[in-house]
Amino acid sequence: MFHQLKITERFFLSNQTMPFCLINYRFFVKLNNRTLLCPIRHARFSSLTVQSRSTISSEPSMASNPVRVAAAQMTSINDLAANFATCSRLVKEAVAEGAKFVCFPESFSFIADKDGESVNIAEPLDGPIMQQYCSLARESGIWLSLGGFQERGSDDAHLRNTHVIIDDSGSIRSSYSKIHLFDVDVPGGRVYKESSFTEPGKDIVAVDSPAGRLGLSVCYDLRFPELYQQLRFQHEAQILLVPSAFTKITGQAHWEILLRARAIETQCYVIAAAQAGKHNDKRESYGDTLIIDPWGTVVGRLPDRISTGIAVADIDFSLIDSVRAKIPIAKVTLSCSILGYETDHKLTST
């Protein structure tokens, strides 16, 4: 016999075990020693063990001392060489500011002027375009976040919108292909259909760096908070990277509030490098590159929303630990033996 259980704050004050079922609830479960996000419509469990925070080990910090980071803002065009020159200049500025890690916006290397141009210039990650940026990282002694890059897709008609992390030796440490594609009819603007030439990614990616553990995403992903919940609670991200090219209309309405919401609800730093200004006669980006701390405070911002330049801030790992300790949203671990379930999303773990 199973019982529907309404979970309240009082329920979490002590360890309890009982058979039950849940309806329309979302939580994390431990299954075969892995933590899984479980958006539940209906689930039955033989037992539920709820542990108080005092019985759960604290989340590890990937680094201890503050690390300076930079977020770049630029106006990319359909000229690979010109965009690389801009990126090189901004890397020099970041190095001069003492940054160990610099983040570039979506489409940093190229923004098309005509339909089909992006697919035509797409290359594999070991191609000459990306290798230029690997050399730039190595020669400058700095880590780079490059996203998204026009990576060649599985056929001649498609590319992948890929976020690439390069270390200070010039090696590609990790890459993430954008999952949520921008198929949107912007109110008062144009219609976008990114899926017509872009293959969606499937994997959620986090990677360690001198700036902490990075959770990778690209632009339109920002509107899907479950991705960032998984990056925080399954993949232990400390910094969420959101390289973007928001439209002027959607940026004015939603850009800052979405970024601050992701920072607050995950208690992570958010670094959002942005495209800015007019790229051509048909396309204009909002700009406003931001670095936001785990409390939701903007700690890095350019004085001009559409100028080319860098925003700089220090990643304070003690602040991450403090915010997470004072508002312990990860305080509950649910250890469940699942008998049967119906979910809106497939359980995933990496």
VOBA-1610 file (N, C-alpha, C; in pm, whole numbers, padded with zeros to 5 digits, always signed):
BEGIN
Met+00085-00119+00000Met+00000+00000+00000Met+00089+00123+00000Phe+00061+00214-00091Phe+00142+00335-00101Phe+00057+00455-00065His+00125+00558-00016His+00056+00677+00030His+00112+00799-00041Gln+00023+00892-00078Gln+00070+01019-00132Gln+00123+01103-00016Leu+00239+01163-00037Leu+00307+01234+00073Leu+00327+01378+00034Lys+00280+01470+00115Lys+00306+01612+00097Lys+00427+01647+00182Ile+00536+01684+00115Ile+00660+01710+00187Ile+00659+01852+00240Thr+00687+01868+00366Thr+00693+01999+00430Thr+00830+02017+00492Glu+00858+02141+00535Glu+00987+02169+00597Glu+01006+02086+00723Arg+00899+02065+00800Arg+00911+01987+00922Arg+00955+01844+00894Phe+00919+01795+00776Phe+00953+01658+00738Phe+01103+01637+00733Phe+01178+01743+00703Phe+01321+01731+00684Phe+01400+01742+00814Leu+01335+01754+00926Leu+01407+01774+01052Leu+01471+01646+01104Ser+01428+01532+01056Ser+01487+01407+01104Ser+01484+01304+00993Asn+01564+01198+01011Asn+01565+01090+00914Asn+01437+01007+00928Gln+01373+00978+00815Gln+01251+00899+00819Gln+01251+00801+00703Thr+01189+00687+00721Thr+01176+00588+00615Thr+01033+00538+00610Met+00974+00537+00490Met+00837+00488+00477Met+00809+00461+00330Pro+00715+00370+00299Pro+00671+00354+00160Pro+00581+00471+00121Phe+00588+00514-00004Phe+00506+00628-00046Phe+00507+00638-00196Cys+00423+00727-00249Cys+00431+00765-00391Cys+00426+00916-00400Leu+00484+00968-00509Leu+00483+01112-00533Leu+00415+01139-00666Ile+00343+01250-00673Ile+00277+01291-00796Ile+00317+01435-00828Asn+00361+01457-00952Asn+00398+01592-00998Asn+00499+01658-00904Tyr+00610+01593-00884Tyr+00713+01649-00796Tyr+00849+01633-00862Arg+00942+01720-00831Arg+01075+01717-00890Arg+01179+01711-00779Phe+01270+01617-00788Phe+01374+01609-00687Phe+01490+01529-00744Phe+01593+01512-00662Phe+01710+01436-00702Phe+01713+01306-00625Val+01747+01199-00693Val+01756+01070-00626Val+01895+01012-00644Lys+01934+00928-00548Lys+02057+00853-00562Lys+02023+00712-00609Leu+02074+00674-00725Leu+02045+00545-00783Leu+02176+00485-00829Asn+02213+00370-00774Asn+02339+00304-00807Asn+02458+00399-00790Asn+02455+00471-00677Asn+02563+00563-00640Asn+02577+00683-00732Arg+02474+00713-00809Arg+02475+00832-00894Arg+02355+00919-00860Thr+02376+01051-00864Thr+02268+01144-00835Thr+02198+01182-00964Leu+02066+01164-00968Leu+01990+01186-01091Leu+01878+01285-01067Leu+01860+01377-01163Leu+01746+01468-01161Leu+01623+01390-01205Cys+01516+01398-01125Cys+01398+01315-01150Cys+01272+01402-01148Pro+01231+01461-01263Pro+01104+01534-01267Pro+00990+01432-01276Ile+00915+01417-01170Ile+00821+01305-01157Ile+00678+01348-01184Arg+00607+01275-01267Arg+00462+01285-01272Arg+00400+01188-01173His+00457+01067-01167His+00405+00969-01073His+00515+00868-01046Ala+00547+00843-00920Ala+00652+00747-00887Ala+00616+00671-00762Arg+00657+00545-00757Arg+00636+00464-00638Arg+00771+00419-00585Phe+00788+00427-00457Phe+00913+00390-00393Phe+00885+00296-00277Ser+00975+00201-00257Ser+00960+00113-00143Ser+01003+00182-00015Ser+01096+00275-00026Ser+01138+00348+00094Ser+01197+00481+00057Leu+01191+00572+00149Leu+01249+00706+00133Leu+01330+00736+00257Thr+01457+00767+00237Thr+01540+00808+00349Thr+01578+00953+00327Val+01540+01041+00416Val+01572+01183+00408Val+01673+01213+00515Gln+01787+01267+00474Gln+01893+01294+00568Gln+01903+01443+00597Ser+01925+01478+00720Ser+01947+01618+00755Ser+02082+01662+00702Arg+02101+01794+00690Arg+02224+01847+00633Arg+02347+01800+00711Ser+02333+01782+00840Ser+02449+01746+00921Ser+02505+01610+00885Thr+02425+01523+00818Thr+02471+01391+00783Thr+02522+01382+00641Ile+02521+01495+00568Ile+02564+01496+00429Ile+02694+01572+00417Ser+02791+01514+00350Ser+02920+01581+00337Ser+02905+01705+00251Ser+02986+01805+00279Ser+02980+01931+00204Ser+03036+01910+00064Glu+02994+01997-00030Glu+03041+01987-00167Glu+03185+02036-00175Pro+03270+01966-00252Pro+03410+02004-00257Pro+03433+02131-00337Ser+03529+02210-00298Ser+03573+02323-00377Ser+03686+02277-00468Met+03685+02322-00594Met+03789+02282-00688Met+03914+02367-00673Ala+03902+02482-00609Ala+04016+02569-00586Ala+03988+02648-00460Ser+04090+02717-00407Ser+04071+02787-00281Ser+04093+02937-00291Asn+04204+02979-00352Asn+04233+03121-00361Asn+04153+03187-00473Pro+04117+03315-00457Pro+04044+03385-00565Pro+04120+03381-00697Val+04045+03369-00805Val+04103+03363-00940Val+04037+03471-01024Arg+04118+03550-01091Arg+04063+03657-01176Arg+04023+03603-01312Val+03904+03642-01356Val+03852+03600-01486Val+03809+03723-01564Ala+03799+03706-01695Ala+03754+03815-01782Ala+03646+03763-01876Ala+03550+03848-01906Ala+03445+03817-02002Ala+03451+03919-02114Ala+03463+03872-02237Ala+03483+03959-02352Ala+03351+03996-02418Gln+03347+04118-02470Gln+03233+04164-02549Gln+03287+04213-02683Met+03218+04176-02791Met+03267+04212-02924Met+03151+04213-03023Thr+03180+04262-03143Thr+03081+04263-03251Thr+03140+04185-03367Ser+03117+04055-03368Ser+03173+03971-03474Ser+03106+04000-03608Ile+03181+03976-03715Ile+03131+03997-03850Ile+03166+03873-03933Asn+03139+03878-04063Asn+03168+03763-04149Asn+03310+03770-04204Asp+03406+03790-04114Asp+03547+03800-04151Asp+03628+03730-04042Leu+03674+03609-04071Leu+03746+03528-03972Leu+03871+03598-03921Ala+03946+03660-04010Ala+04072+03723-03970Ala+04046+03845-03881Ala+03947+03924-03914Ala+03917+04043-03834Ala+03870+04003-03695Asn+03788+03899-03686Asn+03740+03854-03555Asn+03854+03797-03471Phe+03945+03725-03534Phe+04059+03671-03460Phe+04148+03784-03408Ala+04164+03889-03486Ala+04243+04004-03442Ala+04179+04069-03320Thr+04047+04081-03320Thr+03977+04137-03204Thr+03995+04049-03081Cys+03978+03918-03099Cys+03995+03826-02987Cys+04137+03832-02932Ser+04235+03840-03019Ser+04375+03847-02975Ser+04400+03973-02892Arg+04343+04085-02935Arg+04359+04209-02860Arg+04294+04199-02722Leu+04176+04139-02717Leu+04106+04127-02589Leu+04177+04030-02495Val+04239+03925-02551Val+04318+03834-02468Val+04436+03910-02406Lys+04502+03994-02482Lys+04612+04074-02428Lys+04565+04164-02315Glu+04448+04224-02332Glu+04392+04308-02226Glu+04363+04226-02100Ala+04311+04106-02119Ala+04280+04020-02005Ala+04406+03978-01932Val+04510+03942-02006Val+04637+03905-01945Val+04695+04023-01867Ala+04687+04142-01924Ala+04737+04262-01856Ala+04662+04289-01726Glu+04536+04248-01719Glu+04454+04266-01598Glu+04475+04155-01496Gly+04560+04057-01532Gly+04588+03948-01439Gly+04490+03833-01446Ala+04409+03826-01551Ala+04311+03718-01564Ala+04380+03587-01601Lys+04328+03477-01547Lys+04377+03343-01579Lys+04286+03272-01678Phe+04170+03333-01703Phe+04067+03268-01784Phe+03985+03377-01850Val+03965+03367-01980Val+03885+03468-02051Val+03778+03398-02134Cys+03657+03452-02129Cys+03541+03393-02195Cys+03497+03481-02313Phe+03475+03418-02426Phe+03428+03489-02545Phe+03283+03452-02575Pro+03211+03538-02649Pro+03069+03514-02673Pro+03043+03410-02781Glu+02918+03373-02793Glu+02873+03286-02903Glu+02913+03351-03036Ser+02952+03265-03132Ser+02986+03312-03267Ser+03102+03410-03266Phe+03196+03391-03172Phe+03312+03480-03160Phe+03394+03486-03288Ser+03403+03374-03361Ser+03492+03368-03477Ser+03426+03410-03607Phe+03289+03410-03609Phe+03221+03438-03736Phe+03072+03458-03713Ile+03016+03562-03772Ile+02871+03580-03781Ile+02838+03606-03927Ala+02752+03522-03981Ala+02722+03525-04124Ala+02646+03651-04164Asp+02670+03691-04287Asp+02595+03802-04347Asp+02484+03748-04435Lys+02504+03626-04487Lys+02407+03565-04578Lys+02376+03423-04531Asp+02260+03374-04569Asp+02223+03237-04537Asp+02323+03139-04597Gly+02361+03039-04519Gly+02452+02936-04569Gly+02598+02962-04542Glu+02635+03086-04509Glu+02777+03117-04487Glu+02834+03042-04368Ser+02759+03033-04259Ser+02810+02966-04139Ser+02839+02819-04165Val+02751+02752-04237Val+02774+02611-04268Val+02895+02597-04361Asn+02910+02689-04452Asn+03021+02680-04547Asn+03158+02695-04480Ile+03166+02774-04374Ile+03298+02793-04310Ile+03319+02698-04193Ala+03220+02615-04160Ala+03231+02525-04045Ala+03346+02427-04063Glu+03415+02401-03954Glu+03531+02312-03955Glu+03527+02219-03834Pro+03599+02107-03841Pro+03616+02025-03720Pro+03701+02099-03618Leu+03699+02051-03494Leu+03773+02119-03388Leu+03924+02114-03408Asp+03972+02020-03488Asp+04116+02015-03516Asp+04152+02087-03645Gly+04058+02167-03698Gly+04083+02243-03819Gly+04162+02370-03792Pro+04202+02442-03896Pro+04290+02559-03881Pro+04229+02675-03802Ile+04097+02694-03808Ile+04038+02807-03734Ile+04058+02786-03584Met+04014+02672-03531Met+04027+02647-03387Met+04173+02636-03346Gln+04258+02585-03434Gln+04399+02573-03399Gln+04465+02710-03381Gln+04414+02811-03451Gln+04461+02948-03426Gln+04435+02990-03282Tyr+04316+02957-03233Tyr+04279+02996-03098Tyr+04354+02910-02994Cys+04384+02787-03029Cys+04469+02705-02941Cys+04607+02767-02928Ser+04661+02815-03038Ser+04792+02881-03036Ser+04785+03011-02955Leu+04675+03084-02968Leu+04658+03208-02893Leu+04658+03179-02743Ala+04589+03075-02701Ala+04586+03038-02559Ala+04726+03000-02510Arg+04796+02920-02589Arg+04929+02873-02550Arg+05028+02989-02543Glu+05028+03074-02643Glu+05123+03185-02646Glu+05094+03290-02539Ser+04967+03300-02499Ser+04928+03399-02398Ser+04929+03341-02257Gly+04940+03208-02245Gly+04940+03143-02115Gly+04810+03161-02040Ile+04696+03144-02110Ile+04566+03170-02050Ile+04465+03068-02100Trp+04367+03035-02015Trp+04256+02948-02055Trp+04153+03030-02131Leu+04090+02965-02230Leu+03988+03032-02311Leu+03858+02952-02309Ser+03747+03026-02299Ser+03614+02971-02324Ser+03566+03030-02456Leu+03542+02943-02554Leu+03506+02985-02689Leu+03372+02921-02727Gly+03269+03001-02730Gly+03140+02938-02759Gly+03036+03039-02806Gly+02960+02997-02907Gly+02979+02873-02978Gly+03054+02891-03108Phe+03123+02786-03138Phe+03204+02777-03259Phe+03128+02697-03363Gln+03143+02735-03491Gln+03077+02664-03598Gln+03155+02536-03630Glu+03122+02429-03557Glu+03186+02300-03579Glu+03112+02224-03690Arg+03188+02160-03778Arg+03127+02086-03888Arg+03034+01978-03834Gly+02914+01968-03894Gly+02817+01869-03851Gly+02834+01735-03920Ser+02731+01650-03909Ser+02739+01515-03964Ser+02715+01510-04115Asp+02668+01621-04172Asp+02652+01629-04318Asp+02684+01771-04362Asp+02685+01793-04492Asp+02726+01922-04548Asp+02626+02033-04523Ala+02504+01999-04479Ala+02400+02100-04460Ala+02386+02145-04315His+02466+02089-04224His+02451+02119-04082His+02585+02142-04012Leu+02578+02222-03908Leu+02692+02242-03820Leu+02648+02215-03677Arg+02743+02220-03584Arg+02713+02216-03441Arg+02756+02349-03380Asn+02676+02401-03291Asn+02709+02525-03220Asn+02782+02483-03092Thr+02914+02485-03097Thr+02996+02416-02998Thr+03075+02513-02911His+03063+02494-02781His+03137+02570-02679His+03264+02492-02647Val+03379+02555-02667Val+03508+02488-02654Val+03589+02550-02540Ile+03648+02465-02455Ile+03737+02511-02348Ile+03880+02470-02383Ile+03968+02569-02389Ile+04109+02547-02421Ile+04193+02587-02300Asp+04291+02502-02264Asp+04376+02534-02149Asp+04495+02619-02190Asp+04577+02656-02091Asp+04688+02749-02119Asp+04806+02685-02192Ser+04797+02555-02219Ser+04898+02490-02303Ser+04849+02479-02447Gly+04727+02525-02473Gly+04672+02521-02607Gly+04597+02394-02641Ser+04569+02313-02540Ser+04495+02188-02563Ser+04346+02208-02538Ile+04263+02143-02618Ile+04119+02145-02596Ile+04087+02053-02481Arg+04034+02109-02372Arg+04002+02031-02253Arg+03862+01970-02260Ser+03768+02042-02322Ser+03632+01991-02328Ser+03554+02070-02432Ser+03441+02011-02474Ser+03352+02083-02566Ser+03209+02041-02539Tyr+03119+02131-02567Tyr+02975+02110-02546Tyr+02901+02162-02668Ser+02812+02081-02724Ser+02729+02126-02835Ser+02594+02172-02783Lys+02553+02290-02825Lys+02430+02353-02778Lys+02310+02260-02794Ile+02238+02240-02685Ile+02124+02149-02684Ile+01996+02217-02732His+01968+02337-02681His+01842+02406-02710His+01864+02505-02825Leu+01807+02476-02939Leu+01830+02558-03058Leu+01727+02671-03069Phe+01771+02783-03124Phe+01693+02907-03123Phe+01594+02908-03240Asp+01481+02843-03222Asp+01371+02845-03319Asp+01261+02933-03261Val+01266+03061-03292Val+01185+03160-03221Val+01134+03266-03318Asp+01011+03306-03297Asp+00952+03422-03365Asp+00959+03537-03266Val+01062+03620-03276Val+01084+03727-03180Val+00976+03833-03195Pro+00903+03865-03088Pro+00799+03968-03097Pro+00857+04100-03146Gly+00801+04153-03254Gly+00850+04278-03309Gly+00980+04264-03385Gly+01025+04142-03407Gly+01151+04119-03476Gly+01136+04012-03583Arg+01245+03944-03613Arg+01247+03846-03720Arg+01224+03706-03665Val+01206+03612-03755Val+01190+03471-03721Val+01326+03402-03736Tyr+01363+03326-03634Tyr+01488+03252-03635Tyr+01458+03102-03638Lys+01538+03027-03711Lys+01521+02883-03720Lys+01659+02817-03719Glu+01723+02819-03602Glu+01858+02765-03591Glu+01863+02617-03628Ser+01755+02544-03601Ser+01756+02401-03629Ser+01761+02368-03777Ser+01737+02466-03862Ser+01741+02440-04006Ser+01882+02414-04056Phe+01983+02456-03979Phe+02122+02433-04021Phe+02212+02385-03906Thr+02154+02357-03790Thr+02234+02321-03673Thr+02182+02192-03611Glu+02275+02101-03578Glu+02240+01978-03508Glu+02241+02004-03357Pro+02138+01962-03284Pro+02139+01982-03139Pro+02236+01886-03070Gly+02296+01932-02962Gly+02378+01845-02881Gly+02292+01758-02791Lys+02356+01662-02726Lys+02285+01569-02638Lys+02344+01563-02497Asp+02471+01597-02483Asp+02540+01574-02356Asp+02555+01701-02274Ile+02536+01688-02144Ile+02563+01796-02049Ile+02709+01786-02006Val+02778+01900-02004Val+02924+01898-01987Val+02969+01993-01877Ala+03054+01944-01789Ala+03124+02026-01690Ala+03271+01985-01691Val+03359+02080-01660Val+03502+02052-01666Val+03574+02136-01561Asp+03680+02080-01502Asp+03760+02153-01404Asp+03854+02250-01473Ser+03884+02360-01404Ser+03975+02462-01456Ser+04038+02536-01339Pro+04138+02619-01363Pro+04194+02699-01254Pro+04093+02796-01192Ala+03987+02826-01266Ala+03882+02916-01215Ala+03771+02841-01144Gly+03785+02710-01126Gly+03682+02630-01062Gly+03619+02534-01162Arg+03515+02467-01118Arg+03448+02370-01204Arg+03345+02443-01290Leu+03360+02429-01422Leu+03282+02505-01518Leu+03164+02422-01570Gly+03046+02483-01575Gly+02930+02425-01639Gly+02907+02495-01772Leu+02905+02419-01881Leu+02902+02477-02015Leu+02759+02486-02069Ser+02732+02597-02136Ser+02605+02617-02206Ser+02628+02719-02317Val+02523+02747-02395Val+02532+02847-02501Val+02397+02919-02513Cys+02396+03048-02495Cys+02289+03141-02531Cys+02148+03094-02495Tyr+02072+03041-02591Tyr+01931+03007-02571Tyr+01911+02901-02462Asp+02016+02824-02431Asp+02011+02732-02316Asp+01967+02804-02189Leu+01999+02932-02180Leu+01971+03011-02060Leu+01825+03003-02017Arg+01734+02983-02111Arg+01591+02981-02081Arg+01543+02844-02028Phe+01634+02752-02009Phe+01598+02617-01966Phe+01670+02585-01835Pro+01609+02622-01722Pro+01679+02614-01593Pro+01719+02474-01550Glu+01649+02370-01599Glu+01685+02234-01558Glu+01826+02197-01601Leu+01874+02251-01712Leu+02012+02227-01753Leu+02109+02273-01645Tyr+02086+02391-01591Tyr+02176+02448-01491Tyr+02160+02379-01356Gln+02039+02329-01327Gln+02020+02249-01207Gln+02104+02122-01214Gln+02106+02060-01330Gln+02187+01940-01345Gln+02336+01974-01339Leu+02377+02083-01398Leu+02517+02123-01390Leu+02561+02144-01245Arg+02473+02205-01165Arg+02509+02228-01025Arg+02503+02100-00942Phe+02390+02030-00945Phe+02366+01924-00849Phe+02416+01787-00894Gln+02425+01764-01024Gln+02481+01639-01072Gln+02629+01650-01106His+02668+01767-01156His+02804+01782-01206His+02890+01877-01121Glu+02834+01928-01012Glu+02907+02007-00912Glu+02973+02132-00969Ala+02906+02197-01063Ala+02958+02321-01121Ala+02966+02432-01016Gln+03068+02514-01027Gln+03083+02634-00945Gln+03063+02760-01028Ile+03091+02751-01157Ile+03077+02863-01249Ile+02997+02817-01370Leu+02894+02892-01405Leu+02813+02863-01523Leu+02853+02960-01634Leu+02888+02906-01748Leu+02930+02988-01862Leu+02816+02997-01962Val+02781+03121-01999Val+02667+03143-02089Val+02709+03238-02202Pro+02797+03193-02292Pro+02834+03276-02407Pro+02712+03296-02496Ser+02688+03420-02538Ser+02559+03450-02600Ser+02568+03552-02712Ala+02460+03553-02790Ala+02436+03658-02890Ala+02286+03689-02886Phe+02238+03737-02771Phe+02096+03768-02754Phe+02055+03878-02851Thr+01933+03867-02902Thr+01882+03974-02986Thr+01859+04099-02901Lys+01853+04213-02967Lys+01831+04338-02894Lys+01697+04336-02820Ile+01594+04283-02884Ile+01460+04284-02824Ile+01453+04191-02704Thr+01499+04067-02719Thr+01493+03974-02606Thr+01592+04010-02496Gly+01703+04070-02536Gly+01800+04113-02435Gly+01746+04223-02346Gln+01681+04321-02406Gln+01622+04429-02326Gln+01521+04375-02226Ala+01446+04274-02266Ala+01339+04222-02182Ala+01387+04124-02075His+01484+04038-02110His+01509+03920-02027His+01654+03892-01987Trp+01750+03951-02051Trp+01891+03910-02037Trp+01938+03907-01892Glu+01940+04022-01827Glu+01997+04029-01692Glu+01916+03947-01591Ile+01784+03954-01601Ile+01702+03884-01501Ile+01719+03733-01511Leu+01732+03679-01632Leu+01755+03537-01648Leu+01891+03495-01592Leu+01993+03573-01621Leu+02127+03540-01572Leu+02134+03545-01420Arg+02075+03647-01361Arg+02077+03657-01215Arg+01995+03546-01151Ala+01886+03507-01217Ala+01806+03395-01165Ala+01887+03266-01166Arg+01960+03239-01275Arg+02041+03118-01280Arg+02148+03119-01171Ala+02208+03235-01145Ala+02310+03244-01040Ala+02249+03217-00903Ile+02134+03277-00875Ile+02071+03265-00743Ile+02023+03123-00718Glu+01957+03063-00817Glu+01895+02932-00793Glu+01996+02818-00790Thr+02116+02841-00846Thr+02219+02738-00842Thr+02331+02772-00744Gln+02335+02897-00697Gln+02441+02945-00608Gln+02578+02927-00673Cys+02584+02963-00800Cys+02706+02959-00880Cys+02739+03099-00931Tyr+02867+03122-00963Tyr+02901+03236-01046Tyr+02846+03212-01187Val+02808+03319-01254Val+02767+03313-01393Val+02853+03411-01473Ile+02914+03361-01578Ile+02991+03447-01669Ile+02922+03445-01804Ala+02876+03562-01847Ala+02796+03572-01970Ala+02862+03671-02065Ala+02950+03618-02150Ala+03013+03699-02254Ala+02914+03719-02367Ala+02905+03842-02419Ala+02795+03874-02511Ala+02844+03939-02640Gln+02779+03902-02749Gln+02790+03980-02872Gln+02714+04111-02853Ala+02760+04218-02922Ala+02701+04350-02901Ala+02699+04430-03029Gly+02591+04502-03051Gly+02585+04596-03163Gly+02546+04532-03295Lys+02560+04609-03404Lys+02515+04567-03536Lys+02625+04489-03608His+02592+04365-03644His+02685+04280-03717His+02673+04302-03867Asn+02554+04331-03910Asn+02524+04356-04051Asn+02386+04422-04058Asp+02334+04437-04177Asp+02205+04507-04192Asp+02088+04429-04132Lys+02105+04297-04114Lys+01993+04215-04068Lys+02003+04173-03922Arg+02120+04190-03862Arg+02138+04131-03729Arg+02204+04229-03632Glu+02144+04239-03513Glu+02194+04324-03406Glu+02183+04249-03273Ser+02289+04255-03193Ser+02291+04186-03063Ser+02284+04285-02949Tyr+02230+04238-02836Tyr+02203+04326-02722Tyr+02328+04370-02647Gly+02423+04280-02631Gly+02542+04314-02552Gly+02520+04298-02403Asp+02587+04384-02323Asp+02578+04385-02177Asp+02640+04259-02116Thr+02767+04237-02145Thr+02843+04128-02085Thr+02843+04141-01933Leu+02818+04028-01863Leu+02803+04031-01718Leu+02880+03918-01650Ile+02929+03947-01530Ile+02978+03845-01438Ile+02897+03863-01309Ile+02835+03754-01263Ile+02741+03759-01151Ile+02786+03660-01045Asp+02779+03700-00918Asp+02824+03610-00811Asp+02709+03520-00764Pro+02737+03424-00675Pro+02633+03328-00633Pro+02517+03390-00554Trp+02533+03513-00508Trp+02425+03583-00438Trp+02335+03657-00537Gly+02375+03660-00664Gly+02297+03728-00766Gly+02341+03871-00790Thr+02456+03910-00735Thr+02507+04046-00750Thr+02595+04056-00875Val+02574+04158-00954Val+02661+04182-01071Val+02794+04235-01022Val+02901+04161-01048Val+03035+04200-01001Val+03129+04238-01115Gly+03084+04221-01239Gly+03163+04261-01354Gly+03073+04303-01467Arg+03102+04424-01522Arg+03016+04476-01629Arg+03091+04585-01704Leu+03077+04589-01835Leu+03136+04699-01911Leu+03056+04827-01890Pro+03122+04942-01889Pro+03049+05067-01871Pro+02957+05101-01988Asp+02988+05047-02107Asp+02907+05070-02226Asp+02849+04936-02271Arg+02718+04927-02282Arg+02652+04801-02311Arg+02692+04740-02445Ile+02732+04821-02543Ile+02760+04767-02676Ile+02906+04789-02720Ser+02992+04835-02631Ser+03131+04857-02670Ser+03209+04727-02671Thr+03320+04725-02743Thr+03411+04611-02741Thr+03507+04628-02624Gly+03524+04520-02546Gly+03613+04529-02430Gly+03596+04407-02340Ile+03649+04417-02219Ile+03638+04305-02125Ile+03585+04354-01990Ala+03508+04268-01926Ala+03469+04286-01786Ala+03553+04190-01704Val+03600+04235-01587Val+03691+04155-01505Val+03634+04142-01364Ala+03650+04024-01306Ala+03608+04001-01167Ala+03690+03886-01110Asp+03692+03878-00978Asp+03761+03769-00908Asp+03660+03664-00864Ile+03687+03538-00894Ile+03604+03428-00845Ile+03647+03397-00702Asp+03556+03418-00608Asp+03583+03400-00465Asp+03518+03269-00419Phe+03601+03167-00402Phe+03547+03036-00367Phe+03490+03033-00226Ser+03542+03119-00138Ser+03486+03125-00003Ser+03343+03180-00005Leu+03313+03267-00103Leu+03177+03319-00117Leu+03082+03209-00163Ile+03127+03127-00257Ile+03044+03014-00300Ile+03009+02926-00180Asp+03111+02890-00101Asp+03088+02803+00015Asp+02997+02870+00116Ser+03015+03001+00137Ser+02935+03073+00236Ser+02788+03079+00195Val+02761+03114+00071Val+02623+03123+00024Val+02555+02987+00032Arg+02626+02883-00008Arg+02567+02749-00006Arg+02545+02698+00137Ala+02630+02740+00230Ala+02612+02697+00369Ala+02497+02771+00436Lys+02482+02900+00406Lys+02379+02981+00472Lys+02239+02955+00418Ile+02230+02924+00289Ile+02101+02887+00230Ile+02120+02750+00167Pro+02111+02645+00246Pro+02150+02510+00200Pro+02045+02441+00116Ile+02030+02486-00008Ile+01926+02429-00095Ile+01958+02286-00135Ala+02082+02243-00115Ala+02121+02105-00148Ala+02125+02018-00024Lys+02052+02057+00081Lys+02067+01990+00210Lys+02004+01853+00218Val+01922+01818+00122Val+01850+01691+00131Val+01901+01593+00026Thr+01933+01474+00069Thr+01963+01364-00022Thr+01853+01262-00010Leu+01790+01228-00120Leu+01686+01127-00120Leu+01744+00996-00171Ser+01746+00896-00085Ser+01796+00764-00124Ser+01675+00674-00145Cys+01654+00634-00268Cys+01529+00567-00300Cys+01554+00434-00371Ser+01467+00341-00345Ser+01461+00219-00424Ser+01338+00230-00512Ile+01359+00249-00641Ile+01248+00280-00730Ile+01180+00153-00778Leu+01049+00145-00755Leu+00971+00031-00802Leu+00914+00058-00941Gly+00868+00180-00963Gly+00813+00216-01093Gly+00796+00365-01099Tyr+00805+00424-01219Tyr+00794+00568-01229Tyr+00749+00608-01369Glu+00691+00727-01378Glu+00663+00792-01506Glu+00724+00930-01497Thr+00813+00964-01587Thr+00881+01093-01582Thr+00857+01170-01710Asp+00874+01303-01699Asp+00866+01388-01817Asp+00996+01385-01895His+01108+01350-01831His+01237+01347-01895His+01309+01220-01855Lys+01391+01171-01945Lys+01468+01051-01914Lys+01573+01084-01809Leu+01591+00997-01711Leu+01694+01018-01610Leu+01830+01009-01677Thr+01918+01105-01649Thr+02049+01107-01710Thr+02156+01130-01606Ser+02270+01077-01629Ser+02385+01101-01542Ser+02511+01081-01622Thr+02614+01158-01589Thr+02742+01146-01658Thr+02850+01116-01557
//
